[in-house]
Amino acid sequence: MISAKFSKKIFHFKNPSGTSRGILREKISWFIELTDGQNIGLGECSIIEGLSPDFEDEEKYELKITEVIEKINLGELNLENAPNLLIQFPSILFGVETALLDLHNGGKRIIFKNDFSSGKQVIPINGLIWMGSESFMLKQIERLVSEGFTTLKMKVGAIDFETEFQLLKQIRTQFSSKQMTLRVDANGSFKPKNALHLLERLAKLEIHSIEQPIAAGQIEAMRNLCENTPTPIALDEELIGIRSFEEKKALLSTISPQYIILKPSLHGGISGCREWISIAESLQIPWWMTSALESNIGLNSICQFTAEYKNDLPQGLGTGSLYVNNILGNLIVEKGVIRVMNHEV
């Protein structure tokens, strides 16, 4: 018989981190802990306020987790029925799925037994440049380059586009597209009327891709952009709240994006992301995985899930060093890759 409980932890950013939704100074996660009397499985329910579709406020969120814990303790919730029962709560679903898989595999934070979790495989990742002042962003670029990253992703929308464009141009003058891959994340900050013009300007810098140039929900405008853009477009926020297989297929078939980006905490947990991947691959749409500010617990789960697929694109899994009080883990980032350190088999 499995026994379940949960806890909450507030993580504090080392540096206030700028996003299109404001400055982040702290981040809350809830942890589902399962035990069979011998082993303990742990799963993280990670939310981003203002973005997570299943988070309204802490009180309602905790009530739902409490309900989930009760169902697990009664034997009414398991890996088979969780995707249906928690389809509207992707962050909680991800926490439940990973806690159950961890427990099933012996409670050693092994969610999937593969070459990554056994320490034999590394995953290439992009270095993330957070929004902020020009000098702050420039310092990040210099640090990431010195650390050996060959793919950089810059969030735009905090300061004016012209300044951000000049920063990207500065990187490109130092490194050709063969030496450095540049990604941009607009978080929906472009307006449909001038988005194509901005994408044409970015194309001159040989930008690899831009995430969510315009706000989600403007299906026809996004379809037109994807059809005409010289800079490849990756859907991100557009995928949030799209739950059924039929809806997912209709969205990707209609918009035909160049890429999609998946975050298990936002896009349906492990089971939901498996569906997205299946549909995207059937439509020949490449994808990559990104963490959504999880602690080392959730990040470890996403890395292992990513390693279940053969995907050579750099992933967005470099957020493990954001917090001053992160939970200890065995992940290490070096020279543009993430890997397991000192893993005990």
C-alpha positions as CSV (number, residue, x, y, z in Angstrom):
1,M,0.0,0.0,0.0
2,I,1.3,3.4,-1.0
3,S,1.2,6.2,1.6
4,A,1.3,9.8,0.3
5,K,1.8,13.3,1.7
6,F,2.9,16.7,0.3
7,S,5.0,19.7,1.3
8,K,5.7,23.2,0.0
9,K,9.0,25.0,-0.6
10,I,9.7,28.6,-1.6
11,F,12.8,29.0,-3.7
12,H,14.7,32.3,-3.8
13,F,16.4,33.5,-7.0
14,K,20.1,34.3,-6.8
15,N,19.4,37.3,-9.0
16,P,16.0,38.8,-9.7
17,S,15.1,37.3,-13.1
18,G,13.3,39.3,-15.7
19,T,10.5,37.7,-17.8
20,S,7.7,39.1,-19.9
21,R,5.5,38.6,-16.8
22,G,7.6,40.8,-14.6
23,I,10.6,40.3,-12.3
24,L,10.8,36.9,-10.4
25,R,12.4,36.9,-7.0
26,E,10.9,33.7,-5.6
27,K,9.2,30.6,-6.9
28,I,7.0,28.1,-5.1
29,S,6.9,24.4,-5.7
30,W,4.9,21.6,-4.0
31,F,6.4,18.1,-3.5
32,I,4.4,14.9,-3.5
33,E,6.1,12.2,-1.4
34,L,5.1,8.6,-1.7
35,T,6.4,5.6,0.3
36,D,5.7,1.9,0.2
37,G,7.3,1.5,3.6
38,Q,10.8,0.9,2.2
39,N,11.4,3.4,-0.6
40,I,10.4,7.1,-1.1
41,G,9.3,8.5,-4.5
42,L,9.4,12.3,-4.9
43,G,7.6,14.4,-7.5
44,E,7.6,18.2,-8.0
45,C,4.5,20.2,-8.8
46,S,6.0,23.4,-10.2
47,I,3.9,26.5,-11.1
48,I,4.6,29.8,-12.7
49,E,2.1,32.4,-11.5
50,G,0.3,34.0,-14.4
51,L,1.2,31.2,-16.8
52,S,0.3,27.8,-15.3
53,P,-3.2,26.9,-16.4
54,D,-3.9,25.0,-13.2
55,F,-2.9,27.7,-10.7
56,E,-5.3,30.4,-9.5
57,D,-4.0,30.9,-6.0
58,E,-2.2,28.9,-3.3
59,E,-5.3,28.0,-1.3
60,K,-7.1,26.4,-4.3
61,Y,-4.0,24.7,-5.5
62,E,-3.3,23.1,-2.1
63,L,-6.9,21.9,-1.9
64,K,-6.4,20.1,-5.2
65,I,-3.1,18.5,-4.1
66,T,-4.8,17.5,-0.8
67,E,-7.6,15.8,-2.8
68,V,-5.0,14.1,-5.0
69,I,-3.1,12.8,-1.9
70,E,-6.3,11.4,-0.5
71,K,-7.0,9.5,-3.7
72,I,-3.5,8.0,-3.7
73,N,-3.9,6.9,-0.1
74,L,-7.2,5.3,-1.0
75,G,-5.7,3.5,-3.9
76,E,-7.9,5.4,-6.4
77,L,-5.1,7.2,-8.3
78,N,-2.3,5.6,-10.2
79,L,-0.2,5.9,-13.4
80,E,-2.9,4.5,-15.6
81,N,-5.8,6.8,-14.6
82,A,-3.8,9.9,-13.5
83,P,-3.7,11.5,-17.1
84,N,-7.5,11.4,-17.3
85,L,-8.2,12.4,-13.7
86,L,-5.7,15.3,-13.7
87,I,-5.9,16.4,-17.4
88,Q,-6.8,20.0,-16.2
89,F,-3.9,20.1,-13.7
90,P,-0.7,19.5,-15.7
91,S,1.8,20.6,-13.0
92,I,0.1,18.3,-10.4
93,L,-0.1,15.5,-13.0
94,F,3.7,15.8,-13.6
95,G,4.4,15.6,-9.9
96,V,2.2,12.5,-9.5
97,E,3.7,10.8,-12.5
98,T,7.3,11.4,-11.5
99,A,6.7,10.4,-7.8
100,L,5.1,7.2,-8.9
101,L,7.8,6.4,-11.4
102,D,10.5,7.2,-8.8
103,L,8.9,4.9,-6.3
104,H,8.5,2.1,-8.9
105,N,12.2,2.4,-9.7
106,G,13.3,2.1,-6.0
107,G,13.1,5.7,-4.8
108,K,16.5,6.7,-6.0
109,R,15.3,9.7,-8.2
110,I,15.4,7.4,-11.2
111,I,12.3,8.3,-13.2
112,F,13.4,6.5,-16.4
113,K,16.2,3.9,-16.5
114,N,18.2,5.1,-19.5
115,D,21.7,6.2,-20.5
116,F,21.2,9.7,-19.0
117,S,20.1,8.4,-15.5
118,S,22.9,5.9,-15.5
119,G,25.5,8.7,-16.2
120,K,26.4,7.4,-19.7
121,Q,24.7,10.2,-21.7
122,V,24.9,14.0,-21.7
123,I,22.2,16.3,-23.1
124,P,23.3,19.5,-25.0
125,I,21.5,22.6,-23.6
126,N,21.2,26.3,-24.4
127,G,22.5,29.0,-22.2
128,L,19.7,31.3,-21.0
129,I,20.1,35.1,-21.1
130,W,17.6,36.6,-18.8
131,M,15.8,39.9,-19.5
132,G,17.3,43.0,-17.8
133,S,19.4,46.1,-18.5
134,E,21.8,46.0,-21.4
135,S,24.8,45.7,-19.2
136,F,23.2,42.9,-17.2
137,M,22.4,41.0,-20.3
138,L,25.9,41.6,-21.7
139,K,27.5,40.2,-18.6
140,Q,25.4,37.0,-18.9
141,I,26.4,36.6,-22.6
142,E,30.1,36.9,-21.7
143,R,29.8,34.4,-18.8
144,L,27.9,31.8,-20.9
145,V,30.4,32.1,-23.8
146,S,33.3,31.6,-21.3
147,E,31.5,28.5,-19.9
148,G,31.5,26.9,-23.4
149,F,27.9,27.3,-24.5
150,T,27.5,27.1,-28.3
151,T,23.7,27.7,-28.2
152,L,22.4,30.9,-26.5
153,K,18.7,31.8,-25.9
154,M,17.9,35.4,-25.2
155,K,14.6,36.5,-23.8
156,V,13.4,39.7,-25.4
157,G,10.6,42.1,-24.5
158,A,11.9,43.7,-21.3
159,I,13.8,46.6,-22.9
160,D,13.2,48.1,-26.3
161,F,13.7,45.8,-29.3
162,E,16.4,48.0,-30.9
163,T,18.7,47.5,-27.8
164,E,18.0,43.8,-27.7
165,F,18.6,43.5,-31.5
166,Q,22.0,45.3,-31.0
167,L,22.9,42.8,-28.3
168,L,22.2,39.9,-30.6
169,K,24.1,41.7,-33.4
170,Q,27.1,42.1,-31.1
171,I,27.1,38.3,-30.5
172,R,26.8,37.6,-34.2
173,T,29.7,39.9,-35.1
174,Q,31.9,37.8,-32.7
175,F,30.5,34.4,-33.6
176,S,29.2,33.1,-36.9
177,S,26.1,31.0,-37.1
178,K,28.3,28.0,-37.4
179,Q,30.1,28.9,-34.2
180,M,27.1,30.0,-32.1
181,T,23.4,29.2,-32.4
182,L,21.2,32.0,-31.3
183,R,17.6,31.5,-30.1
184,V,15.2,34.2,-29.1
185,D,12.1,34.0,-26.8
186,A,9.6,36.7,-27.2
187,N,7.0,35.3,-24.8
188,G,4.3,36.7,-27.0
189,S,5.6,40.3,-26.8
190,F,5.4,41.2,-30.5
191,K,2.2,42.7,-32.0
192,P,0.8,40.9,-35.1
193,K,0.9,44.0,-37.2
194,N,4.7,44.4,-36.9
195,A,5.8,40.9,-36.1
196,L,6.8,39.9,-39.6
197,H,9.0,43.0,-39.9
198,L,10.8,42.1,-36.7
199,L,11.2,38.5,-37.8
200,E,12.8,39.7,-41.1
201,R,15.3,41.8,-39.1
202,L,16.2,38.8,-36.9
203,A,16.7,36.7,-40.0
204,K,19.6,38.9,-41.0
205,L,21.3,37.7,-37.8
206,E,20.7,34.0,-38.7
207,I,18.6,33.4,-35.7
208,H,17.9,29.7,-35.2
209,S,14.3,30.2,-33.9
210,I,12.0,32.5,-32.1
211,E,9.7,31.2,-29.4
212,Q,6.1,32.5,-29.4
213,P,6.6,35.8,-31.2
214,I,2.9,36.9,-30.7
215,A,0.6,36.1,-27.8
216,A,-1.1,32.8,-27.8
217,G,-4.7,32.4,-29.0
218,Q,-4.3,34.3,-32.3
219,I,-4.4,31.2,-34.4
220,E,-4.9,32.7,-37.9
221,A,-2.2,35.4,-37.2
222,M,0.2,32.8,-36.0
223,R,-0.5,30.5,-39.0
224,N,0.2,33.4,-41.4
225,L,3.4,34.2,-39.5
226,C,4.6,30.6,-39.6
227,E,3.8,30.4,-43.3
228,N,5.7,33.6,-44.2
229,T,8.5,34.0,-41.6
230,P,12.2,34.0,-42.6
231,T,13.0,33.2,-38.9
232,P,11.7,29.7,-37.8
233,I,9.0,29.9,-35.2
234,A,8.6,27.7,-32.1
235,L,5.3,27.4,-30.3
236,D,5.4,27.4,-26.5
237,E,2.6,29.2,-24.7
238,E,0.3,28.4,-27.7
239,L,0.3,24.8,-26.5
240,I,-0.9,25.5,-22.9
241,G,-4.5,24.4,-22.2
242,I,-4.7,22.3,-25.4
243,R,-5.6,18.9,-23.8
244,S,-7.2,16.3,-26.1
245,F,-5.3,14.4,-28.9
246,E,-7.7,15.8,-31.5
247,E,-7.2,19.4,-30.3
248,K,-3.4,19.0,-30.3
249,K,-3.4,17.6,-33.8
250,A,-5.8,20.3,-35.1
251,L,-3.6,23.1,-33.7
252,L,-0.3,21.8,-35.1
253,S,-1.9,20.9,-38.5
254,T,-3.5,24.4,-38.7
255,I,-0.5,26.5,-37.6
256,S,2.3,24.3,-39.0
257,P,5.0,25.8,-36.8
258,Q,8.7,25.2,-37.6
259,Y,9.2,23.8,-34.0
260,I,7.3,23.2,-30.8
261,I,8.7,23.5,-27.2
262,L,7.5,21.3,-24.4
263,K,7.3,21.9,-20.7
264,P,5.8,18.9,-18.8
265,S,4.5,21.1,-16.0
266,L,2.6,23.2,-18.5
267,H,1.9,20.9,-21.4
268,G,0.2,17.8,-19.8
269,G,2.9,16.1,-17.7
270,I,4.8,13.2,-19.1
271,S,1.7,11.6,-20.7
272,G,0.6,14.8,-22.4
273,C,4.1,15.6,-23.7
274,R,4.3,12.1,-25.2
275,E,1.1,12.9,-27.1
276,W,2.5,16.2,-28.3
277,I,5.7,14.5,-29.4
278,S,3.9,11.7,-31.3
279,I,1.7,14.3,-33.2
280,A,4.6,16.6,-33.9
281,E,6.8,13.8,-35.3
282,S,3.9,12.5,-37.4
283,L,3.7,16.0,-38.9
284,Q,7.6,16.3,-39.2
285,I,7.7,19.1,-36.7
286,P,10.9,19.1,-34.6
287,W,10.7,19.7,-30.9
288,W,12.8,20.3,-27.8
289,M,12.1,20.1,-24.1
290,T,12.4,23.0,-21.6
291,S,12.1,23.1,-17.8
292,A,9.7,25.6,-16.2
293,L,11.8,26.9,-13.3
294,E,11.7,23.5,-11.5
295,S,14.1,22.8,-8.7
296,N,16.7,20.0,-9.1
297,I,14.0,17.4,-8.4
298,G,11.7,18.4,-11.3
299,L,14.7,19.2,-13.6
300,N,16.2,15.7,-13.0
301,S,12.8,14.2,-14.1
302,I,12.6,16.3,-17.2
303,C,16.2,15.4,-18.2
304,Q,15.5,11.7,-17.8
305,F,12.3,12.0,-19.8
306,T,14.0,13.9,-22.6
307,A,16.7,11.2,-22.8
308,E,13.9,8.7,-23.6
309,Y,14.0,10.2,-27.1
310,K,16.7,10.5,-29.7
311,N,16.8,14.3,-30.1
312,D,20.0,16.1,-30.9
313,L,18.7,19.6,-30.6
314,P,20.0,21.6,-27.6
315,Q,17.3,21.4,-24.9
316,G,16.3,24.2,-22.5
317,L,17.4,22.5,-19.3
318,G,19.8,24.9,-17.7
319,T,17.7,26.4,-14.9
320,G,19.1,24.3,-12.1
321,S,21.5,27.0,-10.8
322,L,18.9,29.8,-10.4
323,Y,18.2,29.4,-6.7
324,V,20.2,30.1,-3.5
325,N,18.3,27.3,-1.7
326,N,17.9,24.7,-4.4
327,I,17.4,21.1,-3.3
328,L,20.6,19.2,-3.6
329,G,20.8,17.1,-6.7
330,N,23.3,15.2,-8.8
331,L,23.0,17.3,-12.0
332,I,26.0,19.3,-13.4
333,V,26.1,21.7,-16.3
334,E,29.5,22.1,-18.0
335,K,30.6,23.1,-21.5
336,G,27.0,23.4,-22.8
337,V,25.8,20.1,-21.6
338,I,23.9,18.7,-18.6
339,R,24.8,15.3,-17.1
340,V,24.5,13.2,-14.0
341,M,27.4,13.5,-11.5
342,N,28.5,10.8,-9.1
343,H,25.6,8.6,-9.9
344,E,25.3,5.5,-7.8
345,V,24.0,2.6,-9.8
